[in-house]
Amino acid sequence: MEKLLARHNDILKELNEKDYVLVQDLCEKFNVSSVTIRKDLNYLESLGLLFRNHGGASKHVRYAYEKNVDEKESINVEAKQNIAKAALSLIQENDCIILASGTTMHYLARMLANFGPLTVLTSSLRVAIELCNNPNINIIQLGGEVRKSSTSIVGSISETILKQFSCNKLFLGVDGIDLEFGISTSNAAEAHLNQLMIECSDKVVILADSSKLNVKGFGKIASLEKIDYLITDNGILEEDKIKLEEIGISVVTK
């Protein structure tokens, strides 16, 4: 490896503590120009030590890519199960709720095995099948085009059906949560359907493990101001938690 300056090591140390850093903050910390910091970050990226992005750098790639649902099932399993369990406290008898697609929703559906009465509207085929085991849950399955990679429904037919309903709460999984870009997913059609889900719900609950923080997906769903709750794991950075709470989001960690 090329020899690093003391400032380079300090930048990497800062990045290791925070997961991402801003050019402006580094300029103030090291009392150097933005040109110098950008050169530092470009150099460190060339060595494979960080990833550059607009306004700063991150320890990991900040862009989500689409994964098959079977692949997702094996990622952060314990965190997703704990997040789903925490979401149960926000569901009450006789609620009319939306469960969107995603592996965390699958876990939540399984945990509703003895719950009810309840009405669940869902875009997820797996969620609907899971809920069929409970006679006390009324299931409304959105119809339309099937996305085989996520076993979920998208498209104009599902959007037309969705506009006929009004629900208490939406439980939504996302691929990315970014303080500036908002919540997003890697699929544009899914993002558009999620936008409509938000419009027909009184409360929006995001279920996402901490690896989704400071990440962007291709399709923007909504700004963070649209979110009422974020249920995540203890891996969330304290400064991110504070910033989200300042926006008005109730952050629950499990």
C-alpha positions in Angstrom: 0.0 0.0 0.0 1.1 3.6 -0.8 2.3 5.6 2.2 -0.4 7.6 3.8 -0.1 11.1 5.3 -1.0 11.5 9.0 -4.1 13.4 7.8 -5.1 10.5 5.6 -5.0 8.1 8.6 -7.0 10.6 10.6 -9.6 10.8 7.9 -9.9 7.0 7.8 -10.2 6.9 11.6 -13.0 9.5 11.4 -14.7 7.4 8.7 -14.4 4.2 10.8 -16.2 5.9 13.7 -19.0 7.5 11.7 -19.4 5.4 8.5 -19.4 8.6 6.4 -17.8 12.0 6.5 -18.5 15.4 4.9 -15.9 17.5 3.0 -17.0 20.6 5.0 -16.6 18.9 8.3 -13.1 17.6 7.4 -12.0 21.1 6.2 -12.9 22.5 9.6 -11.4 19.7 11.5 -8.0 19.8 9.7 -8.0 23.5 8.8 -7.4 22.9 5.1 -9.2 23.8 1.9 -12.0 21.8 0.3 -9.6 21.2 -2.7 -7.1 19.5 -0.4 -9.8 17.3 1.2 -11.2 16.3 -2.1 -7.8 15.3 -3.3 -7.3 13.3 -0.1 -10.6 11.5 -0.6 -9.9 10.8 -4.2 -6.5 9.4 -3.4 -7.9 7.2 -0.6 -10.6 6.0 -2.9 -8.0 5.0 -5.5 -6.5 2.8 -2.8 -9.8 1.2 -2.2 -10.1 2.6 1.3 -13.4 4.5 1.0 -16.1 5.4 -1.5 -16.5 9.0 -2.7 -19.9 10.6 -3.0 -21.4 14.0 -3.4 -20.1 16.2 -0.6 -18.1 13.5 1.2 -17.1 9.9 1.5 -18.4 6.7 3.0 -17.0 3.4 4.4 -19.4 1.4 2.2 -21.0 1.8 -1.1 -24.0 4.2 -0.6 -26.1 2.9 -3.4 -28.4 -0.1 -3.1 -28.8 -2.6 -5.8 -31.6 -5.0 -6.4 -31.3 -8.4 -4.7 -33.4 -11.4 -5.2 -35.8 -12.1 -2.2 -34.0 -15.4 -1.6 -30.7 -13.6 -1.2 -32.3 -11.1 1.2 -33.7 -13.8 3.4 -30.2 -14.7 4.5 -29.0 -11.1 5.3 -29.3 -9.6 8.9 -31.8 -12.3 9.8 -31.8 -11.7 13.6 -32.0 -7.9 13.3 -35.0 -8.2 10.9 -36.8 -10.6 13.3 -36.3 -8.2 16.2 -37.5 -5.3 14.1 -40.6 -7.2 13.1 -41.3 -8.2 16.7 -41.0 -4.5 17.8 -43.5 -3.5 15.0 -46.2 -5.7 16.6 -46.6 -3.1 19.4 -47.9 -0.6 16.8 -50.6 -2.9 15.6 -54.0 -3.0 17.4 -57.1 -5.1 17.0 -59.4 -4.0 14.2 -56.7 -2.0 12.5 -56.6 -1.7 8.7 -53.0 -1.9 7.8 -50.7 -2.2 4.8 -47.8 -4.6 4.7 -45.6 -3.8 1.8 -43.1 -6.3 0.3 -39.8 -7.3 1.8 -38.2 -10.0 4.0 -38.9 -8.1 7.2 -42.6 -8.1 6.3 -42.5 -11.8 5.9 -41.2 -12.1 9.5 -43.9 -9.7 10.7 -46.6 -11.7 8.9 -45.5 -14.9 10.7 -45.7 -13.1 14.0 -49.3 -12.2 13.4 -50.2 -15.9 13.5 -52.5 -15.5 16.6 -53.5 -11.9 16.1 -56.8 -10.4 15.2 -59.3 -9.3 14.2 -57.3 -7.3 11.6 -57.5 -6.3 8.0 -54.3 -6.4 6.0 -53.8 -5.0 2.5 -50.6 -6.3 1.0 -48.5 -6.2 -2.3 -46.5 -9.3 -1.1 -47.6 -12.7 -2.3 -45.5 -14.3 0.5 -47.2 -12.1 3.2 -50.7 -13.0 1.9 -49.9 -16.7 1.9 -48.4 -16.5 5.4 -51.5 -14.7 6.7 -53.9 -17.3 5.2 -53.2 -19.4 8.3 -55.0 -16.9 10.5 -58.8 -17.0 10.3 -59.1 -13.7 12.1 -57.2 -11.7 9.5 -59.0 -10.3 6.5 -56.5 -10.2 3.6 -56.7 -7.9 0.6 -54.1 -8.9 -2.0 -53.2 -6.2 -4.6 -53.4 -7.5 -8.1 -51.3 -6.7 -11.1 -47.8 -7.5 -12.5 -45.8 -9.9 -10.4 -42.1 -9.0 -9.7 -40.6 -12.4 -9.5 -37.4 -11.2 -7.8 -39.4 -9.9 -4.8 -42.6 -12.0 -5.2 -44.6 -8.8 -5.0 -47.1 -6.9 -7.1 -46.4 -3.6 -8.9 -47.9 -1.6 -11.8 -50.9 0.4 -12.8 -53.5 -2.3 -11.8 -52.2 -2.5 -8.3 -52.1 1.3 -8.1 -55.7 1.7 -9.2 -56.9 -0.9 -6.6 -54.8 0.8 -3.9 -56.5 4.2 -4.4 -59.8 2.7 -3.2 -58.6 2.2 0.4 -57.7 4.2 3.5 -55.6 2.5 6.2 -54.4 3.2 9.7 -50.8 2.3 9.2 -48.3 1.4 6.5 -45.4 -0.9 7.4 -42.8 -0.4 4.7 -39.4 -1.9 4.1 -36.8 0.2 2.1 -33.4 -0.2 0.5 -32.1 3.1 1.5 -32.6 5.9 4.1 -30.6 9.1 3.3 -31.0 12.4 5.3 -31.2 14.4 2.1 -32.6 12.0 -0.5 -35.2 10.4 1.8 -36.4 6.8 1.7 -35.8 4.8 -1.5 -35.8 1.4 -3.1 -33.8 -0.1 -6.0 -36.9 -0.6 -8.2 -38.7 2.4 -9.8 -42.1 0.6 -10.1 -42.0 -0.5 -6.4 -41.1 3.1 -5.4 -44.1 4.5 -7.2 -46.5 2.0 -5.6 -44.9 2.7 -2.2 -45.6 6.4 -2.8 -49.3 5.7 -3.2 -49.3 3.5 -0.1 -48.0 6.5 1.9 -50.8 8.7 0.5 -53.5 6.3 1.7 -52.1 5.7 5.2 -52.5 7.7 8.4 -49.1 6.7 9.8 -46.0 5.4 8.1 -43.7 2.9 9.8 -40.4 2.1 8.2 -38.8 -1.3 9.1 -35.2 -1.2 8.2 -32.0 -2.5 9.7 -29.1 0.0 10.3 -27.3 -1.1 7.1 -29.9 0.8 5.1 -28.9 4.1 6.8 -27.0 6.6 4.6 -27.8 4.5 1.5 -29.7 5.5 -1.6 -31.8 3.3 -3.9 -32.6 4.2 -7.5 -36.2 5.0 -6.9 -37.1 7.7 -4.4 -40.2 6.9 -2.4 -40.6 10.0 -0.2 -38.8 12.6 1.9 -38.1 11.8 5.5 -40.8 14.2 6.7 -43.4 11.6 5.5 -42.2 9.0 8.1 -43.7 8.7 11.5 -41.7 5.8 12.9 -38.4 4.1 12.1 -37.8 0.7 13.7 -34.2 -0.4 13.3 -31.4 -2.1 15.2 -28.8 -0.9 17.7 -26.3 -0.4 14.9 -27.7 3.0 14.1 -25.2 5.8 14.8 -26.3 8.1 17.6 -25.8 11.2 15.4 -28.1 9.7 12.7 -30.7 8.9 15.4 -30.6 12.4 16.7 -30.9 13.9 13.2 -33.9 11.7 12.4 -35.6 12.6 15.6 -35.1 16.3 14.9 -37.1 15.8 11.7 -39.9 14.4 13.8 -39.4 10.7 13.3 -39.9 8.4 16.4 -36.8 6.1 16.2 -37.2 2.7 17.9 -34.1 0.5 18.2 -34.2 -3.3 18.9 
